Amino acid sequence: MLYGIDASKKVTPLMARDALIKCFTAAHKKVIDEFISHEDMDKSGLNRLKQMNVELQIKKRFEETGGDFDAPTKKDLQNVCDSLAAYSKNFRSEKIVKKHYDEMALILSKLD
């Protein structure tokens, strides 16, 4: 299993998009945890806030690259992955960016 996807089974664009959200969250967990914290918020609410932040970042990349977040194509997903990798290099090491980019490339290779 890779970000909730069994690569031995059929992968849909929506499954790949959701995996991308999980991948980006995993790659930036430390930064997100430092950036979004609030002592008065319960853990569940804080996790939802972090998830919304990640989804907004990814939706922004879909808009910037001309893709459709709600009905992505393989090309849309590839463009967003490229955009996120370029963005991520500002915050993460090259090794971490490459690891997550390669994992998403494997998932995207399963799309028709």
DSSP file (Angstrom, degrees, kcal/mol; ACC not computed):
  #  RESIDUE AA STRUCTURE BP1 BP2  ACC     N-H-->O    O-->H-N    N-H-->O    O-->H-N    TCO  KAPPA ALPHA  PHI   PSI    X-CA   Y-CA   Z-CA
    1    1 A M              0   0    0      0, 0.0     2,-0.5     0, 0.0     5,-0.2   0.000 360.0 360.0 360.0 133.0    0.0    0.0    0.0
    2    2 A L  B >   -A    5   0A   0      3,-2.6     3,-1.2     1,-0.1    21,-0.1  -0.933 360.0 -26.2-130.4 107.1    1.3    3.4   -1.0
    3    3 A Y  T 3  S-     0   0    0     -2,-0.5    19,-0.2     1,-0.3    20,-0.1   0.873 129.3 -46.5  53.9  40.9   -0.8    6.4    0.3
    4    4 A G  T 3  S+     0   0    0      1,-0.2     2,-0.5    18,-0.1    -1,-0.3   0.509 116.1 116.6  85.2   5.8   -3.8    4.1    0.5
    5    5 A I  B <   -A    2   0A   0     -3,-1.2    -3,-2.6    14,-0.1     2,-0.9  -0.917  57.2-148.0-114.4 131.0   -3.3    2.6   -3.0
    6    6 A D    >   -     0   0    0     -2,-0.5     3,-2.3    -5,-0.2    -3,-0.0  -0.850  13.8-158.0 -90.8 105.1   -2.7   -1.0   -3.8
    7    7 A A  T 3  S+     0   0    0     -2,-0.9    -1,-0.1     1,-0.3     4,-0.1   0.602  86.5  67.3 -65.5 -10.8   -0.5   -0.6   -6.9
    8    8 A S  T 3  S+     0   0    0      2,-0.1    -1,-0.3    -3,-0.0     2,-0.2   0.577  98.5  63.3 -83.8  -8.3   -1.4   -4.1   -8.0
    9    9 A K  S <  S-     0   0    0     -3,-2.3     2,-0.0     1,-0.1   101,-0.0  -0.640 104.1 -72.1-110.7 169.9   -5.0   -3.1   -8.6
   10   10 A K        -     0   0    0     -2,-0.2     2,-0.5     1,-0.1    -4,-0.2  -0.338  46.5-152.7 -61.6 136.5   -6.6   -0.6  -10.9
   11   11 A V        -     0   0    0     99,-0.6   101,-0.3    -4,-0.1    -1,-0.1  -0.953   4.6-156.5-115.7 130.3   -5.9    3.0  -10.0
   12   12 A T     >  -     0   0    0     -2,-0.5     4,-2.4    99,-0.1     5,-0.2  -0.650  31.0-110.9 -98.7 161.0   -8.3    5.8  -10.9
   13   13 A P  H  > S+     0   0    0      0, 0.0     4,-2.5     0, 0.0     5,-0.1   0.875 119.7  52.3 -57.9 -37.4   -7.4    9.5  -11.3
   14   14 A L  H  > S+     0   0    0      2,-0.2     4,-2.3     1,-0.2     5,-0.2   0.884 108.6  50.0 -67.7 -36.6   -9.4   10.3   -8.1
   15   15 A M  H  > S+     0   0    0      2,-0.2     4,-2.2     1,-0.2    -1,-0.2   0.917 111.8  48.6 -63.7 -42.3   -7.6    7.6   -6.2
   16   16 A A  H  X S+     0   0    0     -4,-2.4     4,-2.2     2,-0.2    -2,-0.2   0.890 110.0  51.9 -65.3 -39.4   -4.3    9.1   -7.4
   17   17 A R  H  X S+     0   0    0     -4,-2.5     4,-1.8     2,-0.2    -2,-0.2   0.926 110.7  47.4 -62.1 -44.6   -5.4   12.6   -6.5
   18   18 A D  H  X S+     0   0    0     -4,-2.3     4,-1.9     1,-0.2    -2,-0.2   0.873 110.8  52.0 -65.3 -36.4   -6.3   11.5   -2.9
   19   19 A A  H  X S+     0   0    0     -4,-2.2     4,-2.9     1,-0.2    -1,-0.2   0.880 105.9  55.7 -64.6 -37.5   -2.9    9.7   -2.7
   20   20 A L  H  X S+     0   0    0     -4,-2.2     4,-2.8     2,-0.2     5,-0.2   0.895 105.7  51.1 -61.9 -40.5   -1.3   12.9   -3.8
   21   21 A I  H  X S+     0   0    0     -4,-1.8     4,-2.1     2,-0.2    -1,-0.2   0.929 113.0  45.3 -62.1 -44.9   -2.9   14.7   -0.8
   22   22 A K  H  X S+     0   0    0     -4,-1.9     4,-2.4     2,-0.2    -2,-0.2   0.892 113.1  51.0 -65.3 -39.6   -1.7   12.0    1.5
   23   23 A C  H  X S+     0   0    0     -4,-2.9     4,-2.6     2,-0.2    -2,-0.2   0.935 111.0  46.7 -63.0 -48.0    1.8   12.1    0.0
   24   24 A F  H  X S+     0   0    0     -4,-2.8     4,-1.7     1,-0.2    -1,-0.2   0.888 112.2  51.6 -63.4 -39.5    2.1   15.9    0.3
   25   25 A T  H  < S+     0   0    0     -4,-2.1     4,-0.3    -5,-0.2    -1,-0.2   0.928 111.8  46.4 -62.1 -45.4    0.9   15.7    3.9
   26   26 A A  H >< S+     0   0    0     -4,-2.4     3,-0.8     1,-0.2     4,-0.3   0.903 111.8  50.8 -64.3 -41.8    3.5   13.1    4.7
   27   27 A A  H 3< S+     0   0    0     -4,-2.6    -1,-0.2     1,-0.2    -2,-0.2   0.821 122.0  31.9 -66.6 -30.7    6.3   15.0    3.0
   28   28 A H  T 3X S+     0   0    0     -4,-1.7     4,-3.2    -5,-0.2     5,-0.3   0.164  80.2 118.7-114.2  17.1    5.5   18.2    4.8
   29   29 A K  H <> S+     0   0    0     -3,-0.8     4,-3.0    -4,-0.3     5,-0.2   0.901  78.1  48.2 -52.6 -47.4    4.2   16.9    8.1
   30   30 A K  H  > S+     0   0    0     -4,-0.3     4,-1.9     2,-0.2    -1,-0.2   0.923 115.2  44.2 -62.2 -44.8    6.9   18.6   10.2
   31   31 A V  H  > S+     0   0    0      2,-0.2     4,-2.6     1,-0.2     5,-0.2   0.922 115.1  48.7 -65.5 -44.5    6.4   21.9    8.5
   32   32 A I  H  X S+     0   0    0     -4,-3.2     4,-3.1     1,-0.2    -2,-0.2   0.917 109.9  52.2 -62.3 -43.8    2.6   21.7    8.7
   33   33 A D  H  < S+     0   0    0     -4,-3.0    -1,-0.2    -5,-0.3    -2,-0.2   0.880 114.1  43.2 -61.0 -38.1    2.8   20.7   12.4
   34   34 A E  H  < S+     0   0    0     -4,-1.9    -1,-0.2    -5,-0.2    -2,-0.2   0.873 118.4  44.4 -74.1 -37.1    5.0   23.8   13.1
   35   35 A F  H  < S+     0   0    0     -4,-2.6     2,-0.7     1,-0.2    -2,-0.2   0.882 116.0  44.8 -76.2 -40.7    2.9   26.2   11.0
   36   36 A I  S  < S+     0   0    0     -4,-3.1     2,-0.3    -5,-0.2    -1,-0.2  -0.872  74.8 128.6-113.4 101.5   -0.5   25.1   12.1
   37   37 A S        +     0   0    0     -2,-0.7     2,-0.3    -3,-0.2    -3,-0.0  -0.989  23.8 176.9-148.9 145.3   -0.9   24.6   15.8
   38   38 A H    >   -     0   0    0     -2,-0.3     3,-1.3     3,-0.2     8,-0.1  -0.905  21.6-151.9-152.7 119.2   -3.4   25.9   18.3
   39   39 A E  T 3  S+     0   0    0     -2,-0.3    -1,-0.1     1,-0.3     0, 0.0   0.791  96.5  53.0 -63.3 -29.6   -3.4   25.0   22.0
   40   40 A D  T 3  S+     0   0    0      2,-0.1     2,-0.4     0, 0.0    -1,-0.3   0.561  92.1  88.7 -85.5  -7.5   -7.2   25.6   22.3
   41   41 A M  S <  S-     0   0    0     -3,-1.3    -3,-0.2     1,-0.1     2,-0.0  -0.730  78.4-120.9 -96.2 138.4   -8.1   23.3   19.5
   42   42 A D     >  -     0   0    0     -2,-0.4     4,-2.5     1,-0.1     5,-0.2  -0.294  30.7-105.8 -71.0 163.3   -8.7   19.6   20.0
   43   43 A K  H  > S+     0   0    0      1,-0.2     4,-2.5     2,-0.2     5,-0.2   0.866 119.0  52.8 -60.2 -39.5   -6.6   17.1   18.0
   44   44 A S  H  > S+     0   0    0      2,-0.2     4,-2.0     1,-0.2    -1,-0.2   0.925 111.6  45.4 -62.7 -45.6   -9.5   16.2   15.6
   45   45 A G  H  > S+     0   0    0      1,-0.2     4,-2.2     2,-0.2    -2,-0.2   0.890 112.5  51.5 -65.2 -39.6  -10.1   19.8   14.8
   46   46 A L  H  X S+     0   0    0     -4,-2.5     4,-2.2     2,-0.2    -2,-0.2   0.898 108.9  50.5 -64.8 -41.1   -6.4   20.5   14.3
   47   47 A N  H  X S+     0   0    0     -4,-2.5     4,-2.4     2,-0.2    -1,-0.2   0.891 109.9  50.5 -64.4 -39.7   -6.1   17.5   12.0
   48   48 A R  H  X S+     0   0    0     -4,-2.0     4,-2.5     2,-0.2    -2,-0.2   0.903 109.8  51.1 -64.0 -40.1   -9.0   18.7    9.9
   49   49 A L  H  X S+     0   0    0     -4,-2.2     4,-2.0     2,-0.2    -2,-0.2   0.909 111.0  47.6 -63.2 -42.2   -7.4   22.2    9.7
   50   50 A K  H  X S+     0   0    0     -4,-2.2     4,-2.2     2,-0.2    -2,-0.2   0.911 111.7  50.5 -64.0 -42.7   -4.1   20.7    8.5
   51   51 A Q  H  X S+     0   0    0     -4,-2.4     4,-2.6     1,-0.2    -2,-0.2   0.906 109.7  50.4 -62.9 -41.9   -5.9   18.6    5.9
   52   52 A M  H  X S+     0   0    0     -4,-2.5     4,-2.4     1,-0.2    -1,-0.2   0.892 108.4  53.1 -63.6 -39.0   -7.8   21.6    4.6
   53   53 A N  H  X S+     0   0    0     -4,-2.0     4,-2.0     2,-0.2    -2,-0.2   0.925 110.9  46.0 -61.5 -45.5   -4.5   23.5    4.3
   54   54 A V  H  X S+     0   0    0     -4,-2.2     4,-2.3     2,-0.2    -2,-0.2   0.932 112.2  50.4 -64.0 -46.0   -3.0   20.7    2.3
   55   55 A E  H  X S+     0   0    0     -4,-2.6     4,-3.0     1,-0.2     5,-0.2   0.894 109.3  51.6 -61.4 -39.4   -6.0   20.4    0.0
   56   56 A L  H  X S+     0   0    0     -4,-2.4     4,-2.3     2,-0.2    -1,-0.2   0.905 108.9  51.0 -63.1 -40.9   -6.0   24.2   -0.6
   57   57 A Q  H  X S+     0   0    0     -4,-2.0     4,-1.6     2,-0.2    -2,-0.2   0.915 114.0  44.3 -60.9 -43.1   -2.4   24.0   -1.6
   58   58 A I  H  X S+     0   0    0     -4,-2.3     4,-2.1     2,-0.2    -2,-0.2   0.903 111.4  52.1 -71.9 -40.9   -3.1   21.2   -4.0
   59   59 A K  H  X S+     0   0    0     -4,-3.0     4,-2.5     1,-0.2    -1,-0.2   0.898 107.2  54.9 -60.0 -38.9   -6.2   22.8   -5.4
   60   60 A K  H  X S+     0   0    0     -4,-2.3     4,-2.6     1,-0.2    -1,-0.2   0.902 107.1  49.7 -60.3 -41.4   -4.2   26.0   -6.0
   61   61 A R  H  X S+     0   0    0     -4,-1.6     4,-1.9     2,-0.2     6,-0.3   0.879 108.6  52.5 -66.9 -37.3   -1.7   23.9   -8.0
   62   62 A F  H  X>S+     0   0    0     -4,-2.1     5,-2.8     2,-0.2     4,-0.6   0.941 111.9  46.4 -61.9 -45.4   -4.5   22.4  -10.1
   63   63 A E  H ><5S+     0   0    0     -4,-2.5     3,-1.0     1,-0.2    -2,-0.2   0.930 112.3  49.9 -61.2 -46.5   -5.8   25.9  -10.8
   64   64 A E  H 3<5S+     0   0    0     -4,-2.6    -1,-0.2     1,-0.3    -2,-0.2   0.811 115.3  42.8 -64.4 -30.7   -2.3   27.2  -11.7
   65   65 A T  H 3<5S-     0   0    0     -4,-1.9    -1,-0.3    -5,-0.2    -2,-0.2   0.423 115.2-111.8 -97.2   1.2   -1.6   24.3  -14.1
   66   66 A G  T <<5S+     0   0    0     -3,-1.0    -3,-0.2    -4,-0.6    -4,-0.1   0.680  70.6 138.8  80.2  17.4   -5.1   24.4  -15.7
   67   67 A G      < -     0   0    0     -5,-2.8     2,-0.6    -6,-0.3    -1,-0.2  -0.397  55.6-117.8 -92.6 171.8   -6.2   21.1  -14.2
   68   68 A D        -     0   0    0      3,-0.2     3,-0.3     1,-0.2     8,-0.1  -0.932  15.5-165.1-113.3 109.5   -9.4   20.0  -12.7
   69   69 A F  S    S+     0   0    0     -2,-0.6    -1,-0.2     1,-0.2   -52,-0.1   0.873  91.5  46.3 -59.5 -39.5   -9.2   19.0   -9.0
   70   70 A D  S    S+     0   0    0      1,-0.3    -1,-0.2   -53,-0.0   -56,-0.1   0.712 129.7  21.0 -81.7 -21.3  -12.6   17.2   -9.1
   71   71 A A  S    S-     0   0    0     -3,-0.3    -1,-0.3   -58,-0.1    -3,-0.2  -0.465  85.9-177.8-142.8  65.9  -12.0   15.3  -12.4
   72   72 A P        -     0   0    0      0, 0.0     2,-0.2     0, 0.0   -58,-0.1  -0.315  14.2-147.7 -72.5 148.9   -8.3   15.1  -12.9
   73   73 A T     >  -     0   0    0    -60,-0.1     4,-2.4     1,-0.1     5,-0.2  -0.608  33.6-103.6 -99.6 169.9   -6.6   13.5  -15.8
   74   74 A K  H  > S+     0   0    0     -2,-0.2     4,-2.4     1,-0.2     5,-0.2   0.912 125.5  50.8 -59.1 -41.4   -3.3   11.8  -15.7
   75   75 A K  H  > S+     0   0    0      2,-0.2     4,-2.7     1,-0.2    -1,-0.2   0.911 108.0  52.1 -63.9 -43.0   -1.7   14.9  -17.3
   76   76 A D  H  > S+     0   0    0      1,-0.2     4,-2.4     2,-0.2    -2,-0.2   0.937 111.5  47.3 -55.7 -47.9   -3.3   17.2  -14.7
   77   77 A L  H  X S+     0   0    0     -4,-2.4     4,-2.6     1,-0.2    -2,-0.2   0.884 111.2  50.6 -64.2 -39.7   -1.9   15.0  -11.9
   78   78 A Q  H  X S+     0   0    0     -4,-2.4     4,-2.5     2,-0.2    -1,-0.2   0.925 110.7  49.2 -64.3 -43.7    1.5   15.0  -13.5
   79   79 A N  H  X S+     0   0    0     -4,-2.7     4,-2.3     1,-0.2    -2,-0.2   0.901 112.2  48.2 -61.9 -40.8    1.5   18.7  -13.9
   80   80 A V  H  X S+     0   0    0     -4,-2.4     4,-3.1     2,-0.2     5,-0.2   0.912 110.2  51.7 -67.2 -42.1    0.5   19.2  -10.2
   81   81 A C  H  X S+     0   0    0     -4,-2.6     4,-2.3     1,-0.2    -2,-0.2   0.922 110.8  48.5 -59.2 -43.6    3.2   16.7   -9.1
   82   82 A D  H  X S+     0   0    0     -4,-2.5     4,-2.1     2,-0.2    -2,-0.2   0.919 113.5  47.2 -61.7 -43.8    5.8   18.7  -11.0
   83   83 A S  H  X S+     0   0    0     -4,-2.3     4,-2.3     1,-0.2    -2,-0.2   0.913 112.7  48.3 -64.6 -44.3    4.5   22.0   -9.5
   84   84 A L  H  X S+     0   0    0     -4,-3.1     4,-2.9     2,-0.2    -1,-0.2   0.868 109.6  53.1 -65.7 -36.3    4.4   20.6   -6.0
   85   85 A A  H  X S+     0   0    0     -4,-2.3     4,-1.3    -5,-0.2    -1,-0.2   0.926 110.2  47.3 -64.8 -43.6    7.9   19.2   -6.3
   86   86 A A  H  < S+     0   0    0     -4,-2.1     4,-0.3     1,-0.2     3,-0.2   0.921 115.9  45.4 -62.7 -43.6    9.3   22.6   -7.4
   87   87 A Y  H >< S+     0   0    0     -4,-2.3     3,-1.8     1,-0.2     4,-0.2   0.906 108.9  56.6 -63.4 -43.6    7.4   24.3   -4.5
   88   88 A S  H >X S+     0   0    0     -4,-2.9     4,-2.9     1,-0.3     3,-2.1   0.762  89.2  73.4 -65.0 -26.5    8.6   21.6   -2.0
   89   89 A K  T 3< S+     0   0    0     -4,-1.3    -1,-0.3     1,-0.3    -2,-0.2   0.699  89.1  63.1 -62.7 -16.6   12.2   22.2   -2.8
   90   90 A N  T <4 S+     0   0    0     -3,-1.8    -1,-0.3    -4,-0.3    -2,-0.2   0.691 120.0  20.7 -76.3 -18.5   11.8   25.5   -0.9
   91   91 A F  T <4 S+     0   0    0     -3,-2.1     2,-0.3    -4,-0.2    -2,-0.2   0.646 119.4  49.9-123.2 -26.1   11.0   23.6    2.3
   92   92 A R  S  < S-     0   0    0     -4,-2.9    -1,-0.1     1,-0.1   -64,-0.1  -0.764  83.9 -95.4-121.2 161.8   12.3   20.0    2.1
   93   93 A S     >  -     0   0    0     -2,-0.3     4,-2.4     1,-0.1     5,-0.2  -0.325  35.6-113.0 -71.7 158.2   15.6   18.4    1.1
   94   94 A E  H  > S+     0   0    0      1,-0.2     4,-2.7     2,-0.2     5,-0.2   0.872 117.7  56.7 -57.7 -37.6   16.1   17.1   -2.4
   95   95 A K  H  > S+     0   0    0      2,-0.2     4,-2.3     1,-0.2    -1,-0.2   0.915 108.5  44.5 -63.0 -44.8   16.1   13.6   -1.1
   96   96 A I  H  > S+     0   0    0      2,-0.2     4,-2.2     1,-0.2     5,-0.2   0.918 114.0  49.9 -67.0 -43.4   12.7   13.9    0.5
   97   97 A V  H  X S+     0   0    0     -4,-2.4     4,-2.7     1,-0.2     5,-0.2   0.936 112.6  47.1 -60.4 -46.7   11.2   15.6   -2.6
   98   98 A K  H  X S+     0   0    0     -4,-2.7     4,-2.9    -5,-0.2     5,-0.2   0.907 109.6  53.9 -63.3 -42.3   12.6   12.9   -4.9
   99   99 A K  H  X S+     0   0    0     -4,-2.3     4,-1.8    -5,-0.2    -1,-0.2   0.945 115.0  39.1 -57.2 -50.2   11.3   10.1   -2.6
  100  100 A H  H  X S+     0   0    0     -4,-2.2     4,-2.2     2,-0.2    -1,-0.2   0.874 114.9  52.9 -71.6 -36.6    7.8   11.4   -2.7
  101  101 A Y  H  X S+     0   0    0     -4,-2.7     4,-2.4    -5,-0.2    -2,-0.2   0.928 110.3  48.4 -62.5 -44.4    7.9   12.4   -6.3
  102  102 A D  H  X S+     0   0    0     -4,-2.9     4,-1.8     2,-0.2    -2,-0.2   0.869 109.4  52.9 -65.0 -36.7    9.1    8.9   -7.3
  103  103 A E  H  X S+     0   0    0     -4,-1.8     4,-1.7    -5,-0.2    -1,-0.2   0.915 111.5  45.6 -65.0 -42.0    6.3    7.3   -5.2
  104  104 A M  H  X S+     0   0    0     -4,-2.2     4,-3.1     1,-0.2     5,-0.2   0.871 108.0  57.6 -69.0 -34.7    3.7    9.5   -7.0
  105  105 A A  H  X S+     0   0    0     -4,-2.4     4,-1.9     1,-0.2    -1,-0.2   0.892 105.3  51.7 -60.9 -38.4    5.3    8.6  -10.3
  106  106 A L  H  X S+     0   0    0     -4,-1.8     4,-0.5     2,-0.2    -1,-0.2   0.926 111.7  46.1 -63.2 -44.5    4.7    4.9   -9.5
  107  107 A I  H >< S+     0   0    0     -4,-1.7     3,-1.5     1,-0.2     4,-0.2   0.935 112.5  50.1 -62.9 -46.2    1.1    5.6   -8.7
  108  108 A L  H >< S+     0   0    0     -4,-3.1     3,-1.6     1,-0.3    -1,-0.2   0.815 100.3  64.6 -64.5 -29.3    0.6    7.7  -11.9
  109  109 A S  H 3< S+     0   0    0     -4,-1.9    -1,-0.3     1,-0.3    -2,-0.2   0.705  94.8  61.5 -66.9 -17.0    2.2    5.0  -14.0
  110  110 A K  T << S+     0   0    0     -3,-1.5   -99,-0.6    -4,-0.5    -1,-0.3   0.536  86.3  95.0 -85.4  -7.8   -0.8    2.8  -13.1
  111  111 A L    <         0   0    0     -3,-1.6   -99,-0.1    -4,-0.2  -101,-0.0  -0.545 360.0 360.0 -82.6 150.7   -3.3    5.2  -14.7
  112  112 A D              0   0    0   -101,-0.3    -1,-0.1    -2,-0.2    -3,-0.1   0.480 360.0 360.0 -71.5 360.0   -4.4    4.6  -18.3
